[in-house]
């Protein structure tokens, strides 16, 4: 500073120089209002604007496109596929801001961890030769190449199945079905409802092995084993509020199920679960 002041020779001259410098830099925020100036904008700021020449630097992965980052624990509907679709549109907007020429620059001495933008191949007709651009590259005439993009792929949604019970629930109350099955508002299941669901599961697995009557002792033994397996699985998942409730409901349903399995009556399972396909 002292040597610089000595070079100026006069403190007043230095103050005048400083005032002029501050005045020049303070205009930087308003340079966009001056005609024929170079505008440095983000892609979003340049949206809808057009220039004779546009320069897009740093066309590397991480800039174009920006990497997808998972959001918070709250589901926002933001998917990785949607993210990169938006990033592709942002890059196309940047390229199309130029009316005559667009200049795209990127590093050539990148490391293994760095990757060129995948969008380059659509705009570079002859590909990348792997050599740095010559110093006078910006003095040459460059014309934009028209790119013919393939139409977007449209695929049919997969065929979904809906059970007969779910169909009946929808017919009974479409709004309730919407909140329970579409929005999936979680509600705590009562022990009685849980036990009923477990009984259905036990019966389904039982008749999967015994579609027709068999020896009474074998069916009773199988039913007893299924009761233990299914109820214990629910207990391990903490579906019952406590161990006491678990024991009460298991003890309550066991006699009915064992009596059903031990009775040598005629039954014929024709349909275990009926599903309707919708598309």
C-alpha positions in Angstrom: 0.0 0.0 0.0 2.8 2.4 0.9 4.7 1.7 -2.3 1.4 2.2 -4.3 0.8 5.5 -2.5 4.3 6.6 -3.2 3.7 5.8 -6.9 0.7 8.0 -6.9 2.6 10.7 -5.1 -0.4 12.5 -3.7 -3.0 11.2 -1.2 -5.7 13.3 -2.9 -5.0 11.6 -6.2 -5.3 8.2 -4.5 -8.6 9.1 -3.0 -9.9 10.3 -6.4 -8.6 7.0 -7.9 -10.4 5.0 -5.2 -13.6 6.9 -5.6 -13.6 6.3 -9.3 -12.8 2.6 -8.8 -15.7 2.2 -6.3 -18.0 4.0 -8.6 -17.1 1.7 -11.5 -17.6 -1.5 -9.5 -20.8 -0.3 -8.0 -22.3 -0.2 -11.5 -21.7 -3.9 -11.9 -25.2 -4.8 -10.7 -26.7 -2.6 -13.4 -24.6 -3.6 -16.4 -27.5 -5.6 -17.7 -29.3 -2.3 -18.5 -26.5 -1.2 -20.7 -26.8 -2.0 -24.4 -24.4 -4.5 -26.1 -23.0 -5.8 -22.8 -22.3 -9.4 -22.0 -24.8 -10.9 -19.6 -23.8 -13.6 -17.2 -27.0 -15.4 -16.3 -28.1 -18.7 -14.9 -30.1 -21.0 -17.2 -33.3 -20.1 -15.3 -32.6 -16.4 -15.6 -32.0 -16.8 -19.4 -35.3 -18.7 -19.9 -37.3 -17.0 -22.7 -34.4 -14.7 -23.7 -32.4 -14.9 -26.9 -28.9 -13.7 -27.8 -26.8 -13.8 -31.0 -24.2 -15.9 -29.2 -24.4 -18.0 -26.1 -21.6 -19.6 -24.1 -22.3 -22.6 -21.9 -19.2 -23.5 -19.8 -18.6 -26.5 -17.6 -20.7 -29.0 -19.5 -19.8 -31.9 -17.1 -21.8 -34.3 -15.1 -22.7 -32.5 -11.9 -23.5 -29.3 -13.8 -25.5 -30.7 -16.7 -27.2 -32.5 -15.2 -27.0 -31.8 -11.6 -26.9 -34.9 -9.5 -30.1 -36.2 -8.0 -30.3 -35.9 -4.2 -32.9 -37.7 -2.2 -35.0 -35.4 -0.2 -36.0 -35.6 3.4 -37.9 -38.4 5.0 -41.1 -36.8 3.8 -42.2 -38.2 0.4 -42.4 -35.3 -2.0 -43.1 -37.3 -5.2 -39.7 -36.2 -6.6 -38.2 -39.1 -8.5 -34.8 -39.6 -10.0 -36.3 -40.1 -13.5 -38.3 -36.9 -13.2 -35.2 -35.0 -12.0 -33.1 -35.9 -15.0 -36.0 -35.2 -17.4 -36.1 -31.6 -16.0 -32.3 -31.3 -16.2 -32.4 -32.3 -19.9 -35.0 -29.6 -20.6 -32.9 -27.0 -18.7 -29.9 -27.8 -20.9 -32.0 -27.6 -24.1 -33.2 -24.2 -23.0 -29.6 -23.0 -22.5 -28.6 -24.2 -26.0 -31.6 -22.6 -27.7 -31.0 -19.1 -26.2 -28.6 -18.5 -29.1 -29.9 -17.3 -32.5 -26.7 -17.7 -34.4 -24.1 -19.6 -32.5 -23.7 -21.4 -29.2 -20.3 -22.2 -27.7 -20.1 -25.2 -25.3 -16.9 -25.8 -23.3 -15.9 -28.6 -21.0 -12.7 -30.0 -19.5 -10.6 -32.4 -21.5 -8.2 -33.4 -18.8 -10.9 -34.8 -16.5 -10.2 -37.6 -14.0 -11.9 -41.0 -13.7 -14.3 -39.5 -11.2 -15.4 -36.8 -13.7 -17.8 -37.6 -16.6 -18.7 -35.5 -19.6 -22.4 -34.5 -19.8 -24.4 -37.1 -21.6 -26.2 -34.3 -23.5 -23.1 -33.5 -25.6 -23.6 -36.3 -28.0 -26.9 -34.8 -29.3 -25.2 -31.5 -30.3 -21.7 -32.6 -31.4 -22.2 -34.1 -34.8 -18.7 -35.6 -35.1 -18.3 -36.6 -31.5 -15.4 -35.6 -29.2 -11.9 -36.2 -30.6 -10.2 -36.0 -27.2 -7.9 -33.1 -28.1 -8.2 -29.6 -26.6 -9.7 -27.0 -28.8 -7.2 -24.8 -30.7 -6.7 -21.3 -29.4 -8.5 -19.7 -32.4 -11.6 -21.8 -32.1 -13.8 -18.9 -31.4 -12.7 -17.1 -34.6 -14.1 -19.9 -36.8 -17.6 -20.0 -38.1 -19.7 -22.5 -36.2 -23.2 -23.5 -37.2 -25.7 -25.2 -35.0 -26.8 -28.6 -36.2 -30.5 -29.4 -36.2 -31.2 -32.3 -34.0 -34.0 -34.7 -34.7 -35.2 -36.0 -31.4 -37.1 -39.3 -31.2 -40.7 -39.1 -30.0 -41.0 -39.8 -26.2 -41.7 -43.4 -25.4 -45.1 -44.1 -24.1 -45.7 -47.4 -22.4 -48.9 -49.0 -21.2 -49.3 -49.2 -17.4 -48.9 -52.7 -16.0 -52.0 -54.8 -15.5 -53.1 -54.5 -11.9 -55.1 -57.0 -9.9 -57.8 -56.2 -7.4 -59.3 -58.8 -5.0 -63.0 -59.4 -4.8 -63.1 -58.0 -1.3 -61.3 -54.8 -2.4 -63.9 -54.5 -5.2 -66.8 -54.8 -2.8 -65.2 -52.2 -0.5 -64.9 -49.8 -3.4 -68.6 -50.3 -4.4 -69.7 -49.8 -0.8 -67.8 -46.5 -0.4 -65.5 -45.2 -3.1 -64.3 -42.3 -0.8 -63.3 -44.7 1.9 -61.5 -46.9 -0.6 -59.6 -43.9 -1.9 -58.3 -42.9 1.5 -57.4 -46.5 2.5 -56.0 -47.9 -0.7 -54.9 -44.9 -2.8 -53.8 -42.3 -0.2 -53.0 -45.2 2.2 -53.8 -43.3 5.4 -52.5 -45.6 8.1 -54.9 -46.5 10.9 -54.3 -48.7 13.9 -55.9 -52.1 13.5 -57.9 -53.3 16.5 -57.0 -56.7 18.1 -60.3 -58.1 17.0 -59.8 -57.1 13.3 -56.2 -58.3 13.4 -57.3 -61.7 14.8 -59.9 -62.0 12.1 -57.3 -61.3 9.4 -55.0 -63.9 10.9 -57.9 -66.5 10.9 -58.4 -65.8 7.2 -54.7 -66.3 6.6 -54.7 -69.6 8.6 -57.7 -70.9 6.7 -56.3 -70.0 3.3 -53.0 -71.8 4.1 -54.9 -74.8 5.6 -57.1 -75.3 2.6 -54.1 -74.8 0.3 -52.9 -78.1 1.7 -56.3 -79.7 2.2 -58.6 -78.8 -0.7 -60.5 -82.0 0.2 -61.2 -83.7 3.5 -58.4 -85.9 4.9 -57.7 -87.9 8.0 -59.0 -85.9 11.0 -55.8 -86.2 13.1 -53.6 -85.0 10.3 -55.8 -82.0 9.6 -56.0 -81.1 13.3 -52.2 -81.3 13.7 -51.7 -79.1 10.6 -54.2 -76.5 11.9 -52.5 -76.3 15.3 -49.1 -75.7 13.7 -50.5 -73.0 11.5 -52.1 -71.2 14.5 -48.7 -71.0 16.2 -46.8 -69.9 13.1 -49.3 -67.2 12.0 -49.9 -65.7 15.5 -46.3 -65.7 16.5 -45.3 -64.0 13.2 -47.8 -61.2 14.1 -46.4 -60.9 17.6 -42.8 -60.6 16.3 -44.0 -57.8 14.0 -45.5 -56.1 17.0 -49.0 -56.1 15.5 -50.5 -56.9 18.8 -50.3 -54.1 21.4 -48.9 -56.4 24.1 -48.3 -60.1 24.9 -51.4 -60.4 27.1 -53.7 -59.4 24.2 -51.8 -61.8 21.9 -52.4 -64.7 24.3 -56.1 -63.9 24.8 -57.0 -63.8 21.2 -54.9 -66.8 20.3 -56.6 -68.8 23.1 -60.0 -67.5 21.9 -59.8 -68.6 18.2 -57.8 -71.8 18.7 -60.8 -74.1 19.9 -62.9 -73.0 16.9 -60.2 -73.7 14.4 -59.2 -77.0 15.9 -62.9 -78.1 16.0 -63.2 -77.1 12.3 -60.1 -79.1 11.3 -61.1 -82.2 13.4 -64.7 -82.5 12.0 -64.8 -85.0 9.2 -67.4 -83.3 7.1 -67.5 -82.9 3.4 -66.0 -79.7 1.9 -64.6 -78.9 -1.5 -62.5 -75.8 -2.0 -63.3 -74.5 -5.5 -61.9 -71.0 -5.3 -59.4 -69.7 -2.7 -59.1 -66.1 -3.9 -60.9 -64.4 -6.7 -59.1 -61.6 -8.5 -60.3 -59.2 -11.2 -57.7 -57.8 -13.6 -58.1 -54.2 -14.6 -56.0 -52.3 -17.1 
